Amino acid sequence: MRRTSLYEAHAAAGARLIEFGGWEMPVQYTGILEEHRAVRQAAGLFDLSHMGELFVEGPGAAAALAFALVSDPGRLAVGRAQYSLICAPDGGLIDDLIVYRLADERFLVVPNAGNREIVTEAMRERVAGFDARLDDASLRTALLAVQGPRALGIVAPLAEADLSAVRYYGITQTRVAGTEALVARTGYTGEDGFELFVPWDAAPALWDTLMAAGRAAGLVPVGLGARDTLRLEAGMPLYGNELDRTVNPFEAGLGRVVRLDKPGDFVGRAALEAILARPLSRTLVGLVLRERGVARHGYPLFAPAAVAAPTGVVTSGSVSPTLGVSIAMAYVPPDASAVGTMEAVAIRDGRVAAEVVALPFYVRPR
C-alpha cells in the first residue's frame, strides 16, 4: 500500500488506518458520528492525497478533453470547474471526475484513487491524436480539503487571494500559509468548502497550520468513514457502489453531464445515443427505510408483496447522522422509481419497508 505524505500526522492523531484504493488511509479518528457532525456544524479537514491529478495542456487541450470525456470542458471559463464522466466505447462508466480550467490551454482532471491508473491510460490514448500533453502529477501532488459551514472563515485568512470571491465549482491559484496552491471551491460532502492542491512535501506543514487555525472554530480531522456518510446524505454517487463499468450515465441519473450537442465525436457517443433511444431497464433512486434496519451495499429489493426474484439492489446505505433515519441509494426498475413507491429491502431473514424519496437526502442551509 502507498502512504500519503500525511501518514505520520494521521498516526499521531490516533487514526484507524485501512486500505482504500491501494492506499493506507484514515477511516476515522475519534469516531464517524462525531466527525460527520463536525462537518455539518463546523468544519472537517480531510486528506485526499490518494486522488489523481492529471494536467492536460496545449493548444488542443480543450478538443482532446471533449473527445475523451462525455462533457465539453472547452465551454468552461478560466477558473471554473465541471463534474464529468469518462466512458468506455460501449457507454459504460470508467470513472466520474472533476475537470478544472486553469488557463486557456491548461486543465486539471481529478479521477478517483482506485481508477487513477485506468483513467490515466485511457486519457493518454485519447489525448494522443491532439496537440496536447498529459502530465500525471498524482504522486507529487497532495490534496487537502476543508469542508463545512466554517470552512471559509478558517481558510480565507491564510490565503493571499480573496477566497470569498471564488464561486462554487470555481478554482484559483494563490498561496495558502506561504504554500503555492490551487484552491477549488468543490467537495464531496454536501457542504461549502475548499480543496487545496499543493506540492506533496508541503502538505504536512499546511495540515498543521490549518488545524491550528481552525481548532477554535471546531475544525477536526475527518476520515473516509464520515466522508462516505456525508456524500450519501448529499446523494453523491461513489464509484464501485452506484457507478461501475456495467452502469451508463442515464440510469445513474447523470444524463445531464452527457453533452450530445457538442460538435464532433467522443468516445462512447454512438453507444450513448443508442442507450438514450431505448427504455432504461433500471434507474437510481433514494430510499428511506420506514421500519427498523440498515440497508447495505448489495442487499436485494423486492416489490412489497413479491416472493419471487428481486427487482432491484441497494448500492449504498447507512443510518443518516443528520436526519436520524436509515437511508440508501438503490437501482430499481423505472416503473418502481416514482417518489412514494414502497419497496422491501431484504435484511437478514426479513424484509423491511422502504419508501422511494427524492435525492439528495440532505441540502445544506443557504
C-alpha positions in Angstrom: 0.0 0.0 0.0 1.1 3.5 -0.7 1.1 6.2 2.0 0.4 9.9 1.6 2.8 12.5 3.0 0.3 13.0 5.9 0.6 9.4 7.2 2.6 10.5 10.3 0.0 13.2 11.0 -2.7 10.6 10.9 -0.9 8.2 13.1 -0.1 10.9 15.6 -3.8 11.8 15.7 -4.8 8.3 16.6 -6.4 7.5 13.3 -7.5 4.0 12.4 -6.0 3.2 9.1 -7.3 0.9 6.3 -6.5 0.0 2.7 -8.5 2.1 0.2 -7.8 2.2 -3.5 -4.3 0.9 -2.9 -3.5 3.5 -0.2 -3.3 3.3 3.6 -5.8 5.9 4.6 -7.6 7.0 7.8 -11.1 5.7 8.1 -11.8 7.5 11.4 -10.1 9.4 14.2 -12.4 9.9 17.2 -15.5 8.3 15.5 -17.5 8.5 12.4 -20.6 10.1 14.0 -18.6 12.8 15.8 -16.6 13.6 12.6 -19.7 13.7 10.4 -21.5 16.1 12.8 -18.4 18.4 12.9 -18.5 18.8 9.1 -22.2 19.6 9.2 -22.0 22.0 12.1 -18.4 23.4 11.9 -15.6 22.0 9.7 -13.6 19.0 8.9 -10.1 18.5 7.5 -9.6 15.6 5.0 -6.5 14.1 3.4 -7.5 13.3 -0.2 -3.9 12.9 -1.5 -4.8 9.4 -2.8 -6.9 11.1 -5.6 -5.4 11.5 -9.0 -4.3 14.8 -10.6 -3.9 14.8 -14.4 -2.9 18.1 -16.1 -3.8 18.4 -19.8 -2.3 21.3 -21.6 -1.6 22.7 -25.0 -3.4 24.3 -27.9 -5.5 21.2 -28.4 -6.3 20.5 -24.7 -9.9 21.5 -24.9 -10.6 19.5 -28.0 -8.8 16.5 -26.5 -10.9 16.6 -23.4 -14.1 17.0 -25.5 -13.1 13.8 -27.3 -12.0 11.9 -24.1 -15.0 12.8 -21.8 -18.8 13.0 -22.2 -18.9 16.7 -21.2 -17.5 19.7 -23.0 -14.7 21.2 -20.9 -13.9 23.7 -23.6 -17.1 25.6 -22.6 -15.7 26.3 -19.2 -14.4 29.8 -18.4 -11.0 30.0 -16.9 -11.3 29.5 -13.2 -14.4 27.2 -13.4 -14.9 23.5 -13.0 -17.4 20.8 -14.0 -18.4 17.3 -12.9 -17.7 14.9 -15.8 -17.5 11.2 -16.7 -15.2 9.1 -18.8 -16.9 6.3 -20.6 -15.9 3.2 -22.5 -16.9 2.8 -26.1 -19.9 0.8 -25.0 -21.1 3.7 -22.8 -20.2 2.0 -19.5 -18.6 4.3 -16.8 -14.9 4.1 -16.4 -14.9 6.8 -13.7 -16.5 10.1 -12.6 -14.2 13.0 -12.2 -13.9 16.8 -11.9 -12.4 19.0 -14.6 -10.9 22.4 -13.8 -10.0 25.0 -16.4 -6.8 26.7 -15.1 -5.9 28.7 -18.2 -7.0 28.9 -21.9 -4.8 25.9 -22.7 -4.4 24.1 -19.3 -6.9 21.9 -17.5 -6.7 19.7 -14.3 -8.6 16.4 -14.3 -9.2 14.7 -10.9 -10.1 11.0 -11.1 -10.8 8.7 -8.2 -7.9 7.0 -6.4 -8.8 3.4 -7.3 -9.2 4.3 -11.0 -6.3 6.7 -11.5 -4.1 4.3 -13.5 -7.0 3.1 -15.6 -8.1 6.7 -16.3 -4.6 7.8 -17.0 -4.0 5.1 -19.5 -7.3 5.9 -21.3 -6.6 9.6 -21.3 -3.1 9.1 -22.8 -4.6 7.1 -25.6 -7.4 9.6 -26.2 -5.2 12.7 -26.0 -2.5 11.3 -28.3 -4.2 12.4 -31.5 -4.4 16.1 -30.4 -1.9 18.9 -29.9 -2.0 18.4 -26.2 0.1 16.8 -23.4 -0.9 14.8 -20.4 1.1 15.1 -17.2 0.2 12.6 -14.4 1.1 14.7 -11.3 -0.7 12.4 -8.8 2.3 11.2 -6.9 3.8 14.7 -6.5 0.5 16.4 -5.6 -1.2 16.4 -2.2 -4.9 17.3 -1.8 -6.3 18.6 1.5 -10.0 19.6 1.9 -11.6 21.8 4.5 -15.4 21.2 4.4 -18.2 22.7 6.5 -20.1 25.9 7.2 -17.0 27.4 8.8 -14.5 26.5 6.1 -14.3 29.9 4.5 -13.6 31.6 7.9 -10.8 29.1 8.5 -9.0 29.0 5.1 -9.6 32.6 3.9 -7.3 34.3 6.4 -4.4 32.1 5.4 -4.8 32.8 1.6 -3.4 35.7 -0.4 -6.4 35.6 -2.8 -9.9 36.6 -1.7 -11.5 33.2 -1.4 -14.9 34.7 -0.7 -14.9 35.7 -4.4 -14.3 32.1 -5.6 -17.7 30.7 -6.5 -18.9 27.1 -6.0 -17.1 25.0 -8.6 -14.5 27.7 -9.1 -10.7 27.5 -8.7 -7.9 30.0 -8.2 -4.1 29.8 -7.9 -2.7 31.5 -4.8 -0.6 31.0 -1.7 -2.0 29.5 1.5 0.1 29.9 4.6 3.0 30.6 2.2 2.5 27.4 0.1 1.7 27.6 -3.6 -1.8 26.1 -4.0 -4.6 25.6 -6.4 -7.7 26.3 -4.2 -11.1 25.0 -5.5 -14.5 25.6 -4.0 -15.5 22.0 -4.5 -16.1 19.0 -2.3 -17.8 15.6 -1.7 -19.8 16.3 1.5 -22.8 18.5 0.5 -21.3 21.4 2.5 -19.4 24.5 1.5 -15.7 24.1 1.5 -12.3 24.1 -0.3 -10.0 21.6 -1.8 -6.3 22.6 -1.8 -3.9 21.1 -4.3 -0.3 21.6 -3.0 3.1 20.1 -3.5 3.4 16.6 -1.9 6.1 17.6 0.6 4.3 20.8 1.6 1.2 19.0 2.9 2.3 18.1 6.5 3.1 21.7 7.4 -0.1 23.0 5.8 -2.1 20.4 7.6 -0.7 21.5 11.0 -1.3 25.2 10.1 -4.9 24.5 9.1 -5.6 22.5 12.3 -4.1 25.3 14.5 -6.1 28.0 12.6 -9.4 26.1 12.8 -9.3 24.4 16.1 -11.1 27.2 17.9 -13.8 27.1 15.2 -14.4 23.4 15.7 -12.2 22.0 12.9 -11.4 18.3 13.3 -9.6 15.7 11.1 -12.1 13.5 9.3 -11.6 10.1 7.8 -13.1 8.1 5.0 -15.9 6.7 7.1 -17.6 10.1 7.7 -16.8 11.1 4.1 -18.9 8.2 3.0 -21.9 9.1 5.2 -21.6 12.7 4.2 -21.6 12.0 0.5 -24.5 9.6 0.9 -26.7 12.2 2.6 -25.8 14.6 -0.2 -26.9 11.9 -2.8 -23.5 11.8 -4.4 -22.5 8.6 -6.2 -19.5 6.5 -5.3 -17.6 4.6 -7.9 -17.7 0.9 -7.0 -21.2 1.4 -5.5 -23.5 3.5 -7.6 -21.1 3.6 -10.6 -19.1 1.0 -12.4 -18.4 -0.4 -15.9 -21.9 -2.0 -16.1 -23.6 1.3 -15.4 -24.4 4.0 -18.0 -24.8 7.7 -17.2 -28.6 7.8 -17.9 -29.6 5.0 -15.5 -27.3 6.6 -12.8 -29.2 9.9 -13.2 -26.2 11.6 -14.8 -27.6 12.2 -18.2 -27.3 16.0 -17.7 -23.5 15.5 -17.8 -23.5 14.0 -21.3 -23.3 16.7 -24.0 -24.6 15.0 -27.1 -25.0 18.5 -28.5 -21.2 19.2 -28.7 -19.7 19.1 -32.1 -17.5 16.2 -33.3 -17.2 12.6 -32.0 -16.3 11.5 -28.5 -15.6 8.1 -27.0 -18.9 6.4 -26.3 -21.1 8.8 -28.3 -22.7 6.2 -30.6 -23.4 3.8 -27.7 -24.8 6.6 -25.5 -27.1 7.8 -28.3 -28.4 4.2 -28.8 -28.9 3.8 -25.0 -30.9 7.1 -24.9 -33.1 5.9 -27.7 -34.4 2.9 -25.8 -36.2 2.5 -22.5 -34.0 2.1 -19.4 -34.0 -1.1 -17.5 -33.1 0.5 -14.2 -32.7 3.8 -12.5 -31.0 5.1 -9.4 -33.3 6.3 -6.5 -33.1 7.3 -2.9 -34.8 5.2 -0.2 -35.8 5.9 3.4 -36.4 2.8 5.5 -39.8 3.1 7.2 -39.1 0.2 9.6 -36.1 -0.7 11.8 -33.0 -1.8 9.9 -30.0 -0.7 7.8 -29.8 -1.4 4.1 -26.2 -2.2 2.9 -24.5 -2.4 -0.4 -25.7 -5.5 -2.3 -28.9 -6.1 -0.4 -31.7 -7.1 -2.8 -35.0 -5.2 -3.2 -38.4 -6.7 -3.7 -41.9 -5.3 -4.6 -43.7 -5.3 -1.2 -45.9 -8.3 -1.9 -43.3 -10.2 -4.1 -41.9 -13.6 -3.1 -40.1 -14.3 -6.4 -36.8 -12.8 -7.8 -35.6 -9.4 -6.5 -36.4 -6.4 -8.6 -33.6 -4.1 -7.5 -30.4 -3.8 -5.4 -29.1 -1.4 -2.8 -25.9 0.3 -3.8 -25.1 2.3 -0.6 -26.8 2.6 2.8 -26.4 3.8 6.3 -28.2 5.5 9.2 -28.1 9.2 8.5 -26.4 11.0 11.4 -28.0 14.3 10.3 -31.6 13.1 9.6 -31.7 10.3 12.2 -33.2 7.7 9.7 -31.9 4.9 7.7 -31.2 5.9 4.1 -30.0 4.2 1.0 -29.5 4.5 -2.7 -30.5 1.7 -5.0 -31.2 0.7 -8.6 -34.9 -0.2 -9.3 -37.0 -0.7 -12.4 -38.2 2.7 -13.8 -41.9 1.8 -13.1 -40.9 1.5 -9.4 -38.9 4.7 -9.2 -41.6 7.3 -8.5 -41.4 9.2 -5.2 -43.6 7.5 -2.7 -43.3 4.0 -4.2 -42.8 1.4 -1.5 -40.1 -1.3 -1.7 -39.0 -4.1 0.6 -35.3 -4.5 1.5 -34.1 -8.0 2.3 -32.2 -7.6 5.6 -31.1 -10.9 7.1 -34.1 -13.2 7.2 -36.7 -10.4 6.9 -37.9 -7.7 4.6 -38.0 -4.1 5.7 -40.3 -1.4 4.2 -38.6 1.4 2.3 -40.0 4.4 0.5 -38.6 6.0 -2.6 -37.7 9.6 -1.9 -36.1 12.5 -3.9 -32.4 12.9 -3.9 -30.4 14.4 -2.3 -31.5 13.4 1.2 -29.8 16.5 2.7 -29.4 20.0 1.4 -27.3 22.5 3.3 -28.9 25.6 4.6 -28.3 28.7 2.5 
